[in-house]
Amino acid sequence: MEKKIIKYPCQWSFRIIGKNKGVMRRAVAEYMNNTTYQLTASNLSRSGKYVSLNLELAVLNEDVRNRIYIDLKSMPCVKMVL
């Protein structure tokens, strides 16, 4: 299976899953500081226990993209990042 070639800089989307939409929004806003991004509501789990948000922003290279992924994943309010 061939690895997709990604040309940077590019727009990238992360799906952030957690339990509290408001807490996740505040955590992302604090983390992103002065970075331009869009954060939109996505899905609610069948049970209503989990909510997901889509985070879209420009990434300069693979290292930046991976760092954002790791940082989002390490937030206490975030259960999963896709």
Secondary structure, 3 states (H helix, E strand, C coil): CCCCCCCCCEEEEEEEEECCHHHHHHHHHHHHCCCCEEEEEEEECCCCCCEEEEEEEEECCHHHHHHHHHHHHCCCCEEEEC
